[in-house]
Amino acid sequence: MSNFSDMAAGLKTVLQNGITGLRAFDYPPDSIDQFPAAVIMPESLDPRIALTGNSFTAVYRVIFLFRKGDEGQGFTELYDFIDPTAANKSLIAAIRADPTLNAKADDAEITRIEKIGRRELWGGSYYGFDALIEVVKSVA
């Protein structure tokens, strides 16, 4: 397994452990019908970025979905999932609770939350947001 897939697997574990009932995917599924859900995708990569020696950074996009887009109350639930103090719901709190991604990285941090609200993905309409997570990894 590559370092990148290891880190994605660690991110998946941390999110599922930190958010009650979350189903995480490390691939784009055909459809999503269980909520909350998270889809972990690699972001664009500049292979020249290295910190020192064998350390590097990677960025993952977590597409976080918590309700079908045809349910009107969905937007009001959004705040719990981005509130860093909302235990067992917050994506931010889950990452901060284990920034080593289940010992698969040295550090991880959410650098941006974007695309907040209702959106069309994979043939369905959902409420959610995207979180960009920067991960630092050292290898021997």
Backbone as JSON, one array per atom type, in Angstrom:
{
  "sequence": "MSNFSDMAAGLKTVLQNGITGLRAFDYPPDSIDQFPAAVIMPESLDPRIALTGNSFTAVYRVIFLFRKGDEGQGFTELYDFIDPTAANKSLIAAIRADPTLNAKADDAEITRIEKIGRRELWGGSYYGFDALIEVVKSVA",
  "N": [[0.85, -1.18, 0.0], [0.53, 2.27, -0.74], [1.99, 5.29, 0.65], [0.18, 7.39, 0.34], [-2.33, 6.1, 0.04], [-2.38, 4.82, 2.51], [-2.56, 7.04, 4.24], [-5.05, 8.06, 3.47], [-6.66, 5.91, 4.25], [-6.22, 6.03, 7.01], [-7.37, 8.54, 7.53], [-10.02, 7.97, 6.88], [-10.64, 6.1, 8.94], [-10.33, 7.73, 11.25], [-12.35, 9.65, 10.84], [-14.67, 8.02, 10.82], [-14.52, 7.02, 13.43], [-14.78, 9.36, 14.89], [-17.18, 10.65, 14.27], [-20.43, 10.09, 14.89], [-22.13, 7.38, 13.49], [-21.16, 7.81, 10.91], [-20.47, 7.02, 7.54], [-17.73, 6.34, 5.67], [-16.05, 6.74, 2.55], [-13.36, 5.78, 0.49], [-13.28, 6.25, -2.14], [-15.08, 7.44, -5.03], [-18.45, 6.87, -4.66], [-21.21, 5.2, -6.36], [-23.72, 6.08, -5.54], [-25.16, 7.68, -2.66], [-26.79, 6.81, 0.24], [-26.9, 6.6, 2.94], [-26.52, 8.47, 5.85], [-24.64, 10.5, 8.2], [-22.19, 10.96, 5.56], [-18.94, 10.55, 4.11], [-16.7, 11.29, 1.53], [-13.55, 10.57, 0.53], [-11.01, 12.08, -1.24], [-8.06, 12.42, -3.23], [-6.34, 15.52, -3.6], [-5.09, 17.91, -6.02], [-1.62, 17.53, -6.66], [1.64, 18.6, -5.99], [4.52, 17.25, -6.8], [7.02, 18.19, -6.17], [7.04, 19.28, -3.69], [8.54, 19.07, -0.69], [9.35, 18.72, 2.69], [11.55, 18.29, 4.65], [14.27, 16.26, 4.01], [12.89, 13.16, 3.84], [10.24, 13.92, 4.17], [6.91, 14.89, 3.37], [4.07, 16.67, 2.01], [0.55, 16.22, 1.64], [-2.67, 16.72, 0.22], [-6.03, 16.21, 0.95], [-9.36, 16.03, -0.19], [-12.32, 16.1, 1.51], [-15.46, 15.21, 0.91], [-18.23, 15.98, 2.46], [-21.3, 14.81, 3.37], [-24.58, 15.16, 4.61], [-27.33, 14.92, 4.46], [-30.11, 14.21, 2.3], [-30.71, 16.33, -0.5], [-33.32, 17.14, -0.97], [-34.66, 17.52, 1.33], [-35.88, 19.92, 3.32], [-35.03, 20.83, 5.93], [-32.36, 20.4, 6.03], [-30.3, 22.37, 5.73], [-30.15, 23.74, 8.18], [-28.97, 21.9, 9.87], [-26.36, 21.91, 9.15], [-24.59, 23.53, 10.62], [-23.88, 22.14, 12.98], [-22.11, 20.21, 12.03], [-19.89, 21.62, 11.18], [-19.09, 22.97, 13.4], [-16.51, 23.31, 15.63], [-16.72, 22.45, 18.24], [-18.71, 20.6, 18.53], [-19.3, 17.65, 19.76], [-18.85, 14.35, 18.54], [-20.05, 14.94, 16.11], [-18.8, 16.91, 14.62], [-16.66, 17.44, 11.91], [-14.29, 18.86, 12.05], [-13.61, 18.6, 14.79], [-13.2, 15.84, 14.88], [-10.87, 15.44, 13.33], [-9.06, 17.01, 14.77], [-8.97, 15.54, 17.12], [-7.43, 13.32, 16.53], [-4.83, 13.96, 14.99], [-2.84, 12.46, 13.82], [-3.94, 10.68, 12.17], [-4.75, 8.0, 12.88], [-2.21, 6.96, 13.38], [-1.06, 7.03, 10.83], [0.11, 9.23, 9.74], [2.15, 12.16, 10.32], [1.0, 14.57, 11.02], [-2.14, 16.28, 10.68], [-4.4, 18.65, 9.34], [-7.3, 20.65, 9.02], [-7.57, 22.86, 6.43], [-9.33, 24.4, 5.02], [-12.81, 25.01, 4.55], [-15.29, 24.58, 2.21], [-17.68, 25.1, -0.52], [-20.22, 24.98, 0.7], [-23.46, 23.91, 1.54], [-26.35, 23.12, -0.47], [-26.03, 20.66, -3.03], [-25.36, 19.03, -6.21], [-24.4, 15.78, -6.81], [-23.01, 12.78, -8.13], [-25.4, 11.96, -9.33], [-27.33, 12.6, -7.46], [-28.95, 14.79, -5.05], [-27.72, 16.69, -2.39], [-27.08, 17.87, 1.0], [-24.26, 19.49, 2.29], [-20.68, 19.88, 2.55], [-17.31, 20.68, 1.5], [-14.16, 19.73, 2.79], [-10.83, 20.67, 3.02], [-7.95, 18.95, 3.71], [-4.81, 19.05, 4.97], [-1.99, 17.02, 5.07], [0.88, 15.86, 6.75], [3.7, 13.87, 6.27], [6.3, 11.74, 7.26], [8.82, 9.61, 6.03], [10.89, 6.72, 6.26]],
  "CA": [[0.0, 0.0, 0.0], [1.32, 3.5, -0.8], [1.81, 6.25, 1.75], [-1.03, 8.16, 0.1], [-3.52, 5.3, 0.37], [-2.34, 4.64, 3.97], [-3.08, 8.25, 4.89], [-6.49, 8.11, 3.19], [-7.27, 4.9, 5.13], [-6.19, 6.6, 8.36], [-8.38, 9.6, 7.57], [-11.32, 7.27, 6.91], [-10.81, 5.56, 10.29], [-10.51, 8.84, 12.2], [-13.68, 10.24, 10.63], [-15.69, 7.06, 11.28], [-14.45, 6.95, 14.89], [-15.08, 10.65, 15.51], [-18.5, 11.16, 13.92], [-21.4, 9.02, 15.12], [-22.9, 6.88, 12.35], [-20.58, 8.2, 9.62], [-19.95, 6.03, 6.59], [-16.71, 7.0, 4.85], [-15.63, 6.06, 1.34], [-12.1, 6.29, -0.04], [-13.5, 6.23, -3.58], [-16.39, 8.04, -5.32], [-19.48, 5.84, -4.8], [-22.25, 5.45, -7.37], [-24.75, 6.88, -4.88], [-25.06, 7.69, -1.2], [-28.12, 6.82, 0.84], [-26.74, 6.53, 4.39], [-25.95, 9.75, 6.27], [-23.73, 11.28, 7.38], [-21.25, 10.23, 4.71], [-17.76, 11.31, 3.7], [-15.96, 10.73, 0.41], [-12.17, 11.05, 0.62], [-10.4, 12.12, -2.57], [-6.81, 13.19, -3.25], [-6.36, 16.8, -4.29], [-3.94, 18.11, -6.89], [-0.38, 17.29, -5.94], [2.9, 19.08, -6.55], [5.49, 16.29, -6.28], [8.26, 18.84, -5.77], [6.94, 19.76, -2.32], [9.11, 18.22, 0.35], [9.68, 19.59, 3.82], [12.96, 18.02, 4.93], [14.59, 14.86, 3.76], [11.84, 12.3, 3.32], [8.92, 14.38, 4.61], [6.16, 15.54, 2.3], [2.69, 17.02, 2.34], [-0.49, 15.8, 0.71], [-3.95, 17.34, 0.54], [-7.21, 15.4, 0.64], [-10.67, 16.69, -0.15], [-13.36, 15.27, 2.09], [-16.79, 15.67, 0.54], [-19.02, 15.58, 3.62], [-22.73, 14.93, 3.06], [-25.31, 14.76, 5.81], [-28.77, 14.77, 4.23], [-30.56, 14.37, 0.91], [-30.97, 17.72, -0.81], [-34.73, 17.46, -1.12], [-35.21, 17.67, 2.67], [-35.68, 21.34, 3.63], [-34.37, 21.14, 7.19], [-30.95, 20.05, 5.92], [-29.33, 23.45, 5.89], [-29.98, 24.11, 9.59], [-28.09, 20.91, 10.5], [-25.01, 22.14, 8.69], [-23.75, 24.18, 11.62], [-23.33, 21.15, 13.9], [-21.03, 19.45, 11.42], [-18.69, 22.46, 11.04], [-18.79, 23.53, 14.72], [-15.4, 22.53, 16.18], [-17.01, 22.0, 19.6], [-19.83, 19.65, 18.51], [-18.77, 16.3, 19.96], [-19.4, 13.24, 17.76], [-20.67, 15.4, 14.87], [-17.93, 17.85, 13.92], [-15.52, 16.97, 11.14], [-13.13, 19.55, 12.6], [-13.27, 17.97, 16.07], [-12.7, 14.48, 14.62], [-9.47, 15.56, 12.87], [-8.26, 17.53, 15.89], [-8.84, 14.5, 18.15], [-6.35, 12.41, 16.13], [-4.18, 14.51, 13.8], [-1.91, 11.49, 13.21], [-4.77, 9.82, 11.31], [-4.62, 6.62, 13.31], [-0.78, 6.67, 13.24], [-0.69, 6.91, 9.42], [0.75, 10.48, 9.33], [2.73, 12.92, 11.43], [0.08, 15.64, 11.41], [-3.18, 16.61, 9.71], [-5.15, 19.84, 9.75], [-8.24, 21.19, 8.04], [-7.11, 24.19, 6.02], [-10.41, 25.19, 4.41], [-14.13, 24.4, 4.32], [-15.88, 25.3, 1.07], [-18.83, 24.48, -1.2], [-21.18, 24.74, 1.78], [-24.87, 24.02, 1.18], [-26.98, 22.08, -1.3], [-25.29, 20.42, -4.26], [-25.66, 17.85, -7.01], [-23.24, 14.9, -6.96], [-23.26, 11.37, -8.39], [-26.79, 11.74, -9.68], [-28.22, 12.91, -6.35], [-28.89, 16.12, -4.45], [-27.33, 16.52, -1.0], [-26.56, 18.99, 1.79], [-22.94, 19.17, 2.8], [-19.57, 20.8, 2.32], [-16.0, 20.07, 1.25], [-13.09, 20.13, 3.69], [-9.49, 20.37, 2.54], [-7.15, 18.5, 4.84], [-3.39, 18.93, 4.64], [-1.37, 15.97, 5.87], [2.35, 15.81, 6.7], [4.16, 12.49, 6.48], [7.74, 11.44, 7.18], [9.08, 8.21, 5.74], [12.29, 6.37, 6.49]],
  "C": [[0.9, 1.24, 0.0], [1.09, 4.36, 0.43], [0.51, 7.03, 1.58], [-2.29, 7.37, 0.43], [-3.56, 4.98, 1.86], [-2.94, 5.85, 4.68], [-4.58, 8.39, 4.66], [-7.23, 7.1, 4.08], [-7.3, 5.39, 6.57], [-7.22, 7.7, 8.54], [-9.78, 9.0, 7.65], [-11.61, 6.74, 8.31], [-11.09, 6.66, 11.3], [-11.9, 9.46, 12.06], [-14.77, 9.31, 11.13], [-15.69, 6.92, 12.8], [-14.94, 8.22, 15.56], [-16.48, 11.19, 15.27], [-19.49, 10.0, 13.98], [-22.16, 8.67, 13.85], [-22.33, 7.2, 10.98], [-20.17, 6.98, 8.82], [-18.99, 6.77, 5.68], [-16.32, 6.1, 3.68], [-14.28, 6.63, 0.93], [-12.09, 6.15, -1.57], [-14.84, 6.91, -3.83], [-17.46, 6.97, -5.54], [-20.48, 6.2, -5.91], [-23.37, 6.3, -6.81], [-24.54, 6.77, -3.38], [-26.47, 7.74, -0.65], [-28.08, 6.63, 2.36], [-26.0, 7.78, 4.84], [-25.66, 9.75, 7.77], [-22.77, 10.39, 6.61], [-20.08, 11.16, 4.35], [-17.08, 10.56, 2.57], [-14.59, 11.38, 0.42], [-11.52, 10.94, -0.74], [-9.07, 12.86, -2.48], [-7.02, 14.48, -4.02], [-5.17, 16.86, -5.24], [-2.66, 18.04, -6.07], [0.78, 17.9, -6.7], [3.99, 18.18, -6.0], [6.82, 16.92, -5.86], [8.23, 19.28, -4.32], [7.47, 18.7, -1.37], [9.52, 19.16, 1.48], [11.16, 19.45, 4.18], [13.2, 16.55, 4.68], [13.45, 14.1, 3.12], [10.46, 12.67, 3.84], [8.22, 15.07, 3.45], [4.76, 15.87, 2.79], [1.77, 16.48, 1.24], [-1.78, 16.48, 1.16], [-5.06, 16.4, 0.07], [-8.43, 16.29, 0.71], [-11.65, 15.68, 0.44], [-14.69, 15.92, 1.71], [-17.72, 15.1, 1.6], [-20.49, 15.85, 3.32], [-23.53, 14.42, 4.24], [-26.8, 14.63, 5.63], [-29.05, 14.89, 2.74], [-30.98, 15.82, 0.69], [-32.41, 18.1, -0.97], [-35.42, 17.6, 0.24], [-34.87, 19.06, 3.19], [-34.93, 21.66, 4.89], [-32.87, 20.89, 7.13], [-29.99, 21.18, 6.2], [-29.11, 23.82, 7.35], [-29.08, 23.13, 10.33], [-26.62, 21.15, 10.19], [-24.09, 22.65, 9.79], [-23.15, 23.19, 12.61], [-22.11, 20.45, 13.32], [-19.77, 20.28, 11.18], [-18.3, 23.13, 12.36], [-17.67, 22.71, 15.36], [-15.64, 22.02, 17.6], [-18.13, 20.96, 19.67], [-19.31, 18.22, 18.57], [-19.56, 15.28, 19.15], [-20.14, 13.65, 16.5], [-19.68, 16.18, 14.0], [-16.78, 17.17, 13.2], [-14.24, 17.59, 11.68], [-12.67, 18.88, 13.9], [-12.69, 16.57, 15.86], [-11.23, 14.52, 14.2], [-8.58, 16.03, 14.02], [-8.06, 16.48, 16.98], [-7.72, 13.51, 17.81], [-5.67, 12.92, 14.86], [-3.12, 13.6, 13.19], [-2.63, 10.52, 12.29], [-4.54, 8.35, 11.6], [-3.19, 6.1, 13.07], [-0.33, 6.47, 11.79], [0.02, 8.16, 8.9], [1.37, 11.14, 10.56], [1.75, 13.98, 11.94], [-0.94, 15.85, 10.29], [-3.97, 17.79, 10.25], [-6.11, 20.24, 8.63], [-7.79, 22.6, 7.71], [-8.22, 25.05, 5.42], [-11.68, 24.35, 4.35], [-14.81, 25.25, 3.25], [-17.04, 24.51, 0.49], [-19.92, 24.09, -0.19], [-22.61, 24.89, 1.25], [-25.36, 22.84, 0.36], [-26.21, 21.92, -2.59], [-25.7, 19.12, -4.93], [-24.37, 17.06, -7.2], [-23.72, 13.49, -7.25], [-24.74, 11.08, -8.63], [-27.78, 12.03, -8.57], [-28.02, 14.34, -5.86], [-28.68, 15.95, -2.95], [-27.05, 17.87, -0.34], [-25.21, 18.57, 2.33], [-21.94, 20.26, 2.54], [-18.33, 19.99, 1.97], [-15.03, 20.59, 2.29], [-11.77, 19.73, 3.05], [-8.61, 20.09, 3.74], [-5.72, 18.31, 4.36], [-2.75, 17.96, 5.62], [0.15, 16.02, 5.66], [2.77, 14.4, 7.07], [5.68, 12.42, 6.34], [7.9, 9.96, 6.91], [10.56, 7.95, 5.91], [13.02, 6.09, 5.2]]
}
